Amino acid sequence: MSRSNEETNIRSVGDFAKYLGLSRWTVSRILNGHTGVHEETRRRVLKEMERIGFHPNMMARSLRGAKTGLIGICLQEIESPILARKIARLQESLRSRGLRGVIEITSGIPEMERDIINHFLSLRVDGLILFGSELKPEDPLFARLRSESMPVVTVDAVHEIPLSRVELDREMAMLLCLRHLKQRGHTRFALLGLESDPVYGSRRIAGLKSAAEKLEIDWEGSFQSIFEKGRKDWSYEYGYDLGQSLLQMENPPRGVIALNDRVAIGAMKAIREWGYSMPKDFSVVGFDNLDVGQWTEPALTTVGQNVAEMIEHAIKMVQGLVDGDHRTETPVVKVQPKLLVRSSS
């Protein structure tokens, strides 16, 4: 369908507001993701933007002191399924608020993360969400963020940096896993690949030590960590290889806690090939609650990260900071995990 002359001549937010018969103030609030606008009006504005292909010049608006509607997003990587799910949820939630995410990948390199954040600042984004930030508390970048009053929220930061943080309660996740396996009668436990993760592996090990103490389980004599140093693919194949290493032990532990669902599923394949069954001979618990875990044989017991809640907290916090709502300056929000018990344990 061809555009009318009136639609073709829309060049600014003011032109767009006049075309819709709305005030520029109303349209600007919708474009900036602010509340206080009737939902039907918001939907109409966004629908018409999409229909006629109107996109305001964000850089020009930022130079005039207006908000750009852009949120800078830093990620370590996008290959892991659970992180891909978080990004999909994030994009969906941002769009529902009339915001857009600008995504950059740090590859887990702090210097690159620092450069990307500085680039976002030059783009005059309204706020930042950092996933798995590896910056340390003493990094001088935080002084610049404070001086520019940049709203920043981190999700699962590696260190306790001086920013509002949303993070999964990994200590609770490990307590749920260990308590479940103990209730199933297990007294010895194999940790498959946990120490392969340089970012969160140490937190999960610390969580297991704390859980073992609470459950009166001897840490030194009851846990066997199995991993390949330097290997970072964390795949089904890795899980299969670790499962082979487990089964070749003279008296292997029968309660298995895996780094993630892919590692758990790979290990389950090895267990079946050796003629064992689950949960009769071994109990296996994964992590991340990937969809595939419901369709394995047996179905995989796993820890869900409550992704929707995690992302919603992050977006509400950064949007509140953008809007100047200092009540959202919460130091840490801990999202509680959920253990989904299925037939693998």
N, C-alpha and C positions, 0 to 999 in steps of 0.2 A: 504494500500500500504506500503510495507516494505521500510525502509530507506537504502540508499546506504552507502557503507563504508565511503565515503567522508563526508556524512551528519552526520553519527554516530560519527565521530572523531572531530566534531566541539565542542570546549570547551571554547572558548573565543571570544571576539569581533574581535580580529585579525584573528582568524580562520574563523569566519563568513564572514568578509569582503573579505578575500582571496577566499572563496567559491563563493561569488557573483561577484568577479572580480572588486570590488570597493576599494577605499582607506579606511583605518581605520578611518581617519578623517571624511569622509562622513558618514559612518555608525554611528560613535559616535555622530555626530551632530543630526542625525535622532533619535537615542535612547534617547538623552537628550532633544528632543523637540525643538531644535533650528531652526530658519528660515535660508534661504539662500541655501536650497537644492531643486533641481527640484522636483516638485510634483510627477511626474511619478516614479522617483527614490525612493522617500519616500514610495509610495504605494508598490513598488516592495519589498523593504526591510521588511516592516511590514507584507506583505503577506507571504514572505518566512519564517520569524520568526514563524508565525502561522503554516505554513505547516509542517515544520520540528520540531516544538516544541522547538526552541532555546530560552532560557531565560538567559541573562547574570547575573552573580553573583553580585547583586546590592551592597551587603555589602562589597565585596572585592573591587569593583570599588570605593566605597566611601572612603575606607581606603587609596586608592592611590590618593585621592583628586578629583576623577572624580565625575560627577553628577550621582545620582541614578535613576533619572526619576520618583521618588516617591514624591507625595504631601500628607502630613498628613491632614486629614479632621476631625474636631471635630464637633459633633452634640449633641444637647440636647436630642433628641429622633428621632425615625423614624416612629412613628405610625400615625402622621397626614398626610393626603393625599397630602397637598400642599408641605410639606417638602420632602415627597417621590418623588414628581415630580421634585423638585429642585435637589435632589441627582441623579436621573436618567439623568437629563440634564447635570449635572456636570460630571458624569462618561463618558457620550457620548462625551462631549467636550474635556475632558482630553485625552481620547483614540485617538481622531482625531489628537492630537498633539504629539502622541507617549508617553504620560505620564500615570501614574497609580495612583489612589487614594487609600490611606490606611485609612479606616474609623474606628473611635472609638466613642462610645456613652458616654456622660457625665452625663446623667440623671438629668441635671440641677443642679449639685453639683459643686460649684467652686473648691473645693479641688480635686475632681476627674478630672476636666478639667485641673488643674495645673499639676497633675501627668501624664495625657495623653500627654500634650505638652512636658514635660520633657522626656517622653518615645520616642516621635517622634524625639526629638533632639538627643537622643542616637542612634536612627536608621539612623541618618544622612540624613533625608529627605531633598529634595531640597527647599521645602517651605511649608507653612501652610495656610489653609483656615479654619477659625473658624466661625461656624454658631451659632448665638444667644449667643455669649460669655457672661458669667456673671461675668467675672473678672472686678475688679474695677481699675480705673486709677493708683492708688498708689500701685498696686500689684508688689512685687519685681521681679516677673517673667519677667516683661518687660525689666528690666536691663539686664537679661541674654540673652534675645532675641536680644537686641541691641549689647551686647558684642560679640555674635556669628554671628552677621550680618544675622540673619535668616529672609528671606522674609516672611512676614505675612500679610494676608488680612482678614478682618472680614466682615461677611454678617449679617446685622441686629443685631449688638452688643447691649446689654442691656444698657451699659454705654458708655460715650464718652471716650474711651480708646485711648492711643497714638499710633494708628496704622492706616494704610490705611483702609478706611471703605466703604462698599457698603451698602446702606439701602433704603428701600422703603419709599417714602414720605407719611407717614401716615396722616400728617396734611392735605395734599392735598386730600387724599382719603376720609377723613371725610367731607371736604368741598364739594366734588363732590356728596357724598350721601345726605348731608343736603340740598344743593341747588336744587338737583333733587326733593326731597320730598316737598320742599317749592313750587317749580314750579307746583307740582301736587295739591297744595292747602292745604297741611298739615301745621298746626300751633303747634301741640303737637306731641311729639316723644317718643317712647319706645326704650330703649337700652337693648337688650336681651343678657345677659351674658358677656358684655364687661369687667365688673369689675371682672370676673372670671379669666381673663388672668393676672397673676402677672408680666409677662414680658412686653407685649406691650399694655395691657389694659389702663394703665395710659397715654401712648402717644396718644392713640385714643381718650380718654376723653379730654385731653388737646387740641387735634386737633378739637374736636367738640365745645369746649368752644370758641376757636379762630374763628371757622367758624360761630358760632351763633352770635358773635360780629360783624363780617363782614356783615352778612345777617340781622342784626338788629332783632334778635330773643332773647327773654328773657330766659336766661339759667335757672334760679331758677324756673320759672313758667311753662316752656315748655317741660322739659325733665324728664322722669321717668326711672330710672335704675332698672332693674329686673334681679336678679341673686341669686344663692344659694351659700352661703359662704362655701368655702372649697371644692366645687365640681369642678373636673378638667377633666371630661370625654369629655365635649364639643361635644356631639354626637347628633344624630337625637333625641334620647330619651330625652336628656337634653333640646333641643329646644322645644320638645312637652310639657314638664313639664313647661317650662317658658311661652309657649303660653297659657297654662291653667291658670297660674297665671295672665297673662295679661288680659285674657278674663273675669276673675272673678272680676276684678276691676269694680267699679260702672260706671265710665265713662272713658274707656281705651283710651290712645292715639292711633291714627290710622296710624301714620307713624312709621314703625318698622325698626330699624337698628340692625342687628344680628351680633354676634361675628364672625361667619363663615357660610359657606353655609349649613353645616349639621344642625346647630342650626336653621338657617332660614327655612330649609325644614321641620324640626320637628314642628316648630311654625306654618307653613302653614297648616300642617295636622290638628292641633288643631283648627285653624281658620275655616277650612272647616267643621269640625265636629260640630262646634257651629252654622252652618248654614249661615256663612258669606262667601263672595266671595272676590277675589282680581282681579283687583285693585279697585273694586267698594266700598268695605267697609274698607279694609285695604290695605296699600302698604307695601311690604316687600323687604328689600335690604339685601343681604348676603355679603360675603367677601371670596375671594380666587379663584373664577371662576372655580370650579370643573366641570368636564364634565357632571356629573349627573344633574346639574342645568339647562341644556338645555332641559332635558327630563321630568322635573316635570310638574305638571299641577296646576297652570300656570307655564310657564318657569320663572326661577328666575333671577331677576335683581341682579347684583353682581359687586364687585370690582375685577378686574384682577391685579395681582401683576407684570405682565411683567417678568415672571420667566426667559425666555430666555435671555433678556437683562441684568437682574441682574447677572446671572451666567456668562455670557460672560464678563461682566465688571470685575468680581472677578478673573476669570482665566487670562484675559489679564494683570490685575494688578500684580498678583503673578508671572506670567511668565516673565513680564518685570523686576520685582525686581530680579528674579533668574538670568536673563541675564545681570543684572547690568544697566538696563535702568532707570535712576533716574527720568525720565519724568513721570513714572508711579506712583511716590510717591504722589498721590493725597490724601489729608486728608479725604475728604468725596465725594463720588459720590451718588447723590440721584436719584433713579429710579422713574419715574413718573407712577402712577397707571392709570388704565383706567376703567371708569364706563361702564358696558355693560347693557344697558336698555332693559329689556324684559317685559313680560306681568304681572309679579307679582306686578309691580308698574305703 
